[in-house]
Amino acid sequence: MISLPRLYAILDASSFGDCATICRSALELVAGGVTLLQYRNKTENARQMLEQARELRRRLPGSVKLIMNDRADLCLAAGFDGVHVGQEDLSPEGARAVIGNNLWLGVSAHNPQQLAEADQTTANYLAIGPVFPTGSKANPDPVIGLDGVRQARGLTRKPLVAIGGITRENCRPVIEAGADAVAVISDLIREPRKSAEEFFRILR
């Protein structure tokens, strides 16, 4: 079983101007203690995504685990450490067939049924959410709240990542509800290093 750090940082390419800005933010996050980073890009083509992903891998220490959102093929091509798939993406079995047995596989779920199904796959960790209202998705799934996190905890023994609207102000109760880690996008964009350090301080 893998061990997750308390903070799972997500770099959404749409929040940054270019590759240099993404890399600068990633380096700041790592300076703040981040060791697990997901690269997410829903808007650009595969070539642009691969260029940015390879640059991230080149510039970040090997000790930082890099996860590719959605694309198992690009995960391999960029030398990443794993892939994360959602309900509308490549199936967990399909992703595992591409990445092999040694890389990490994460699977998103939004309700108890999806989580129970994901628990039966070879996923190394499961993500549940949105815990709180979120602005990072155009059509977010229904908010599950802290009760949803507690329910999810009771359905799996795999490491559990909570996502959706999580900030420094509300992250502690999410961990107390049973999540092993919190995935954060928006609350890490401004002053990434300082924000990450504060998350770790709160989540100690």
N, C-alpha and C positions, 0 to 999 in steps of 0.2 A: 504493500500500500504506500502511495506517495504521501509526502508531507507538504502541506501548503503554507506559505507565509500568510500572515493576517491580512496583508494588503495585496490585492491583485490589480495592478494598474492596467488600464486599457487606453491605448493611443488610437483615437479615432482620427483618421487622416483629414476628414472634413473640418476638423477644428483647427487645422494648421494651414499655413500658406503654401509651404513647399517642403521638400525632403529635408533641407537643412534645418528648418524650424522643428520638424518632427524629431530629428536626431538630437537637436539641442535640448528639447524637452525631455527626451528619453534619458540623456546623460544627466540632466538635473534630477530626474526621478531616482536614478541609480545612486547618485550622490546622497539622496535623502533616505537611502536604505532599501529601495525597491529591488527585488530579486526575481520577480515574475511579471512579465509584460506581455500583453496581447496587442498585436497590430491588427487594426480593423480598417478596412477601406471598402466602402460600399459604392463609391462613385467613379473610380478611375478604372482603366482597363488593366488586363493582366500584366502587360509589359511594364506599365508604370508601377503597379503594385510590387512586382518582382524587383524592380530597381530600388524602390524605397526599402523593401524588406532586406535585400542584400546589404544595403548601406547600413541599416540598423545593426545587422549581424556583424558587420565589419567593425563598427565603431564601439559596440558595447562589449564589456568583458564576457568571456566564455562562461563565467559563473552565473550570468543572468539568463534565466530561462525565457525563451521567446516563443510565443504561441501565435500561430496564424489563424485569423478568423476565416471560417468557411472553406478555404481552399487548401485541400490536402496536397494537391500537386505543387502549389507554390511553397508550401511548408517544406517540402523536400528540396525543391530547387533553390531555396534561399538558405538552406542549412539550419532551419528552425528546430526547436525542441518538441513541438507538438502542434496540434490543430484543434480548433474548437468549432463544433458544428451546432446549428440551431435546428428547429423543427422543420424548416423549409429547405434545408441544405442537403448535401450528400448524407446518406444514412450513416449511423455510427459504424455499421459493418463495412460499408463502402469505404469510409475514411480509413478504417483500420487496415483494410486490404491494401490501400495505397501507401500508408506510412509504416507499415510493419508493426512488430510487437514492442519495439524499444522506445518509440516516441510516445509522448503524452497525448491522450485523447480526452477532450472535454465535451460534454453534451448539455445543451440548454433545455430546461423544462419550465413550464408555466403553470402547471396544475398537478395534483397528486397522481392522476393517471399517467401523464407523460413522464413524471419522475419515476414511477414504479417501472415503466417500460424501459427507461434509460438505465435504470439500476441493473437490468438483466443483460445489458450490453458489456462490451469490454472497455467501456469508458473508465479512465483513471480518476476522474472527478466529475461531479454533476453541478450544474448551476441552476439556481431557482430564482424566479423574479417575474415581473418587477415587484420589489418589496414596497417601494414608495412610488408616487407619480414621477415620471421621468420625461425629460425633453429630448433624449438622445435617439429616440425612435419615432418615425412618422406615425405609425399605427401600433402603439404599444399594447401588449396583452393586459388583461385586468390586473389591477394591483392586488397582491396577495397579503400584504401586511406582515407583521411579526408572527401572527398565528399561522400564516402560510409557511414561514420558515420553520416553526416548531413542528408543523405537520410533516414537512419534508424531512426533517431530521429523524422523525420516527419511521420513515419509509426506506432509509438507506443507511448503510454503514460506510459508504464511500465518502471521501472528502467532499464537503458541501460548500459551494461558493454562492453567496447572496449578491444579487445585482439589482439595480434600478433605483435611482434617486437617492443613493447613499452618500452622505456627507459626513464631515467631521462632527457635526451636531447630532446626528442620529445613528452613527455606526456602532456605538457600544451595545445598545440593546439588541442589535442584529446578531452580534457574536453571542450574547447571552441567551438568545433564542435558539442557538444551536449551530449557527454557521461556523465553519472553520476559517473562512476568509470572506472579505468583502471586495467586490469588484467595483472600481470607481473610474468614471470618465471625467465628468464636468468639474468636480471639486479638486481636480489635480491640474487643471489647465493653467490657472494663474499661480505664479510662484510655485512651480512643481516641487522643487526641493523642500521648501518650507512646509508645503502642504503635506508631502509624504512623511516628513519628520513628525508632524503633528498627529497624523493618523497613527503612526507607530507608537507614539507616546500615549495616545488615548486607548489603543488596543493592546497595550502590554498585558 
